């Protein structure tokens, strides 16, 4: 399988980087082709340009690489922190520029700019791992906005069959032992989700 992996955290010694390393290691061990992107390290530009909103725009350069890999991905894994109940700006910008009309979905009608939304992805499973310094109770009180965002908004209407998300809470207070168990849980989820042709 071809699996797109996105990491959005600026600190290399973070739990997010540890999760991303485990994700990449496990997926490669399972024999998958991994498209790996550390969005901060590669300086992905999150700013949507006016040209990208014009009818008939064709992505080029690094943006084209991301778009092509998204279209061909049979699985996607995303790792990011929960910052004020949102994804980091670089990842939100990636969504704006890559999960876009003409790539993740298309519109029927004249010039493909009107009518019904037609899904364009063949991705069967998206797995999101995110971290938070809040407690699970706080997340529940807030209505868990990231759960709704990933399942209903980011990949809604794109053809993705299933989105699952694991939020690791109270990271700030976590011990090395707890983090080790979390990494083992990440591995178990990947094996369960990607050890077969989904």
C-alpha positions as CSV (number, residue, x, y, z in Angstrom):
1,X,0.0,0.0,0.0
2,X,0.9,3.6,-0.5
3,X,0.5,5.5,2.8
4,X,0.9,9.3,3.2
5,X,2.3,10.3,6.6
6,X,2.1,13.9,7.8
7,X,3.9,15.3,10.9
8,X,3.1,18.9,12.1
9,X,5.2,19.7,15.2
10,X,8.3,22.0,15.3
11,X,10.2,20.4,18.2
12,X,12.2,17.3,17.2
13,X,12.3,15.9,20.8
14,X,8.5,16.1,21.1
15,X,6.1,13.2,21.6
16,X,4.7,14.0,18.2
17,X,8.1,13.3,16.6
18,X,8.4,10.1,18.6
19,X,5.0,9.0,17.3
20,X,5.9,9.9,13.8
21,X,9.2,7.8,14.0
22,X,7.2,4.8,15.3
23,X,4.6,5.3,12.6
24,X,7.2,5.4,9.8
25,X,9.2,2.4,11.2
26,X,6.1,0.2,11.6
27,X,4.6,1.0,8.2
28,X,7.9,0.3,6.4
29,X,8.3,-2.9,8.4
30,X,4.9,-3.9,7.2
31,X,6.1,-3.4,3.6
32,X,4.2,-0.3,2.7
33,X,5.5,2.6,0.5
34,X,5.6,5.6,2.8
35,X,5.3,9.2,1.6
36,X,6.7,10.9,4.7
37,X,6.4,14.7,5.3
38,X,7.6,16.7,8.3
39,X,5.8,19.9,7.3
40,X,7.9,22.1,9.5
41,X,11.2,20.6,8.4
42,X,10.4,20.9,4.7
43,X,9.1,24.5,5.3
44,X,5.8,23.8,3.7
45,X,4.1,27.1,2.9
46,X,0.6,27.1,4.4
47,X,-0.4,30.3,2.6
48,X,-3.0,29.8,-0.1
49,X,-2.2,32.1,-3.0
50,X,-4.8,34.0,-5.1
51,X,-3.7,32.0,-8.2
52,X,-4.6,28.7,-6.5
53,X,-8.3,29.9,-6.3
54,X,-8.5,30.5,-10.1
55,X,-10.4,28.0,-12.3
56,X,-8.0,25.6,-14.0
57,X,-5.1,26.1,-11.6
58,X,-2.5,23.3,-11.8
59,X,-0.3,22.6,-8.7
60,X,3.4,22.6,-9.3
61,X,6.6,21.9,-7.4
62,X,6.3,20.7,-3.8
63,X,2.6,21.4,-3.8
64,X,2.1,19.1,-6.8
65,X,4.1,16.4,-5.0
66,X,1.8,16.6,-2.0
67,X,-1.4,16.6,-4.2
68,X,-0.2,13.6,-6.3
69,X,0.7,11.6,-3.2
70,X,-2.7,12.4,-1.6
71,X,-4.5,11.2,-4.7
72,X,-2.5,7.9,-4.8
73,X,-2.6,7.3,-1.1
74,X,-4.5,4.2,0.0
75,X,-3.9,5.2,3.7
76,X,-3.1,8.4,5.5
77,X,-1.6,8.9,9.0
78,X,-1.5,12.4,10.5
79,X,0.4,13.4,13.7
80,X,-0.1,16.8,15.3
81,X,-0.6,18.6,18.7
82,X,-3.9,20.0,19.7
83,X,-3.4,23.8,19.8
84,X,-6.5,25.6,21.1
85,X,-8.7,22.8,19.8
86,X,-7.2,23.1,16.3
87,X,-4.4,21.7,14.1
88,X,-1.3,23.8,13.8
89,X,-1.4,26.5,11.2
90,X,1.0,24.7,8.9
91,X,-1.3,21.7,8.8
92,X,-4.4,23.8,8.4
93,X,-2.6,25.4,5.5
94,X,-1.8,22.0,4.0
95,X,-5.5,21.1,4.2
96,X,-6.4,24.4,2.4
97,X,-3.9,23.9,-0.3
98,X,-3.9,20.1,-0.8
99,X,-7.4,18.7,0.2
100,X,-8.8,21.0,-2.5
101,X,-11.2,21.0,-5.4
102,X,-9.6,19.2,-8.4
103,X,-7.5,17.1,-6.0
104,X,-9.5,15.5,-3.1
105,X,-12.9,16.2,-4.7
106,X,-14.4,17.6,-7.8
107,X,-17.5,19.4,-8.8
108,X,-19.8,18.3,-11.5
109,X,-21.1,20.9,-14.0
110,X,-19.6,23.4,-16.3
111,X,-15.8,23.6,-15.9
112,X,-16.2,21.5,-12.8
113,X,-16.9,24.6,-10.8
114,X,-20.6,24.0,-10.0
115,X,-23.0,21.2,-9.2
116,X,-22.5,18.3,-6.9
117,X,-19.3,17.4,-5.0
118,X,-17.7,14.3,-6.4
119,X,-15.2,12.4,-4.2
120,X,-11.8,11.9,-5.8
121,X,-9.7,10.0,-3.1
122,X,-9.3,6.2,-2.9
123,X,-8.1,6.3,0.7
124,X,-9.7,3.6,2.8
125,X,-8.4,4.7,6.2
126,X,-7.2,7.9,7.8
127,X,-5.6,7.6,11.2
128,X,-5.0,10.7,13.2
129,X,-2.8,10.8,16.3
130,X,-2.8,14.0,18.3
131,X,-1.5,15.2,21.6
132,X,-3.0,17.5,24.2
133,X,-2.0,18.9,27.6
134,X,-5.7,19.0,28.5
135,X,-7.5,16.2,30.4
136,X,-10.0,13.9,28.7
137,X,-12.7,15.5,30.7
138,X,-11.8,19.0,29.4
139,X,-11.9,17.6,25.8
140,X,-15.3,16.2,26.4
141,X,-16.6,19.4,27.9
142,X,-15.4,21.3,24.8
143,X,-17.2,18.8,22.5
144,X,-13.9,17.5,21.1
145,X,-13.8,19.8,18.0
146,X,-10.8,18.0,16.4
147,X,-12.9,14.7,16.3
148,X,-15.6,16.5,14.3
149,X,-13.0,18.4,12.2
150,X,-11.1,15.4,10.9
151,X,-14.1,13.1,10.5
152,X,-16.7,15.5,9.1
153,X,-14.9,18.5,7.6
154,X,-11.3,17.8,6.5
155,X,-12.1,14.5,4.7
156,X,-15.9,14.8,4.4
157,X,-17.0,14.4,0.8
158,X,-13.5,13.2,-0.4
159,X,-14.3,9.5,-0.6
160,X,-12.4,8.4,2.5
161,X,-14.1,5.3,3.9
162,X,-13.0,5.6,7.6
163,X,-11.3,8.1,9.9
164,X,-10.1,7.1,13.3
165,X,-8.4,9.3,15.8
166,X,-6.5,8.8,19.0
167,X,-5.9,11.7,21.3
168,X,-3.2,11.4,24.0
169,X,-4.2,13.7,26.8
170,X,-2.2,15.2,29.8
171,X,1.0,15.0,27.8
172,X,2.6,17.7,30.0
173,X,2.2,15.5,33.1
174,X,3.0,12.2,31.4
175,X,6.0,10.1,32.4
176,X,8.4,8.2,30.1
177,X,6.7,5.0,31.1
178,X,3.3,6.4,30.0
179,X,4.7,7.7,26.7
180,X,6.3,4.3,26.0
181,X,2.8,2.7,26.4
182,X,1.3,5.3,24.1
183,X,3.9,4.5,21.4
184,X,3.1,0.8,21.8
185,X,-0.6,1.7,21.4
186,X,0.3,3.6,18.2
187,X,2.1,0.5,16.9
188,X,-0.9,-1.8,17.7
189,X,-3.3,0.5,16.0
190,X,-1.1,0.6,12.8
191,X,-0.8,-3.1,12.7
192,X,-4.5,-3.5,13.1
193,X,-5.3,-0.9,10.5
194,X,-2.6,-1.4,7.9
195,X,-1.3,-5.0,8.2
196,X,-3.7,-6.1,5.5
197,X,-5.0,-4.6,2.2
198,X,-7.7,-2.4,3.5
